[in-house]
Structures are given as C-alpha cells and as structure tokens.
C-alpha cells in the first residue's frame, strides 16, 4: 500500500517549492494545497485542518503516512518515504 503524502504549502515559499521538487524527483505522488491561493472560507478551513498537525501553522507542513514533518528536512522526508 502506497503512503499518502500531503503538503500544506504556500505558492511563494522556497522551502515548499524545494519539498515539491524533491518528491517529484523521487517519483513520489503527492497532493498539495497552496493556502495563499485559496479564498477566505476555504483558506480558513484548510488552516484549521493544518493546525491539527502543526499548531504553529508554518510551511511546509508535510504529512507522510502518519508522520508530520514541518519545514524542508530532506533526510527526514527521505527516511519517512523509505528512500
């Protein structure tokens, strides 16, 4: 069974972009939400969802299976993916 990988990100965040590039380069399928591109209610709802995993609401917040990684931490991401 494949790991579910989800990223809460900002379209202008360099760490978010590096995280997406790393996952793409490693051929890992992932879903992401750029919160800054959402409108009011949708953004607020997504922030509330993100707070469950990262109360500080910092970016990127990465979910890999049941692990939460905050920030671009390449080795931690690779380990969580089993790479």
N, C-alpha and C positions, 0 to 999 in steps of 0.2 A: 504494500500500500504506500503510495507516494505521500510525502509530507506536504501539508498545506502551508504555504508561505504567503504571508500578507504583510504589506508595508503601509504604514501611515506616514505620509511624506508631504513635502512642500515642493511645488514646481521650481522654486528658485533656490533650493537648498543643495549645496555642492555635496554634502555628505549623503543626502538622499540619492542624488544622481550617481554617485560612486557605488552605492549599495545596489541600485538597479543594474548598473553596468556589470558589477561582479556577478550577480545572479544570472544575467543574460550570458555573460562569457562562460559561466559554468553550466549552461544549458538547463538552468533550473526554472521551472514555470512558477510564476508568482502573480499575485494580484496586488494592486496598489491603489491608493486613493490620495490624490494631491488635495489636501484640505483647503489650500488657499484658492483653489479653482471652484470650490463649491459655494453655493449661495446660502444665506442666513440659516434657515431652519435645518437644511441638510448638513451644513458645516457644524452647527451646534450639536446635532445628533451624533455626527461622526466623532466630534471631540469628546462627547460623553462616553461613547464606546471605547475610544482610545484610553481614556482615564482609568478604565478597568485594568489595563495592562501597564500603564505608565502615568501615574497621577501628576507628574510634573509636566506632562504634555510637551515633551521635547522630541525633536526629529532627527533622524528617522526612528520610528518605533517599529521594530521588526518582530513578527510572530513566525516562528518556525516550529511547527507541531505545537507542543505545549511550552516551548521556551520563548521568553521575551528578551530581546536584545535591543538596547537603547543606544543609538549612535552607530557610526560606521566602525565596526570592530571586525576587521576581515577574518582574523583567525578564529574568533568566536563564532562567526557566521559559518565559516567552512566546517568547523567542528560540529555545529548543530546540524549541518546538512550531511555530515558523514563523508566529507571530502578530504 
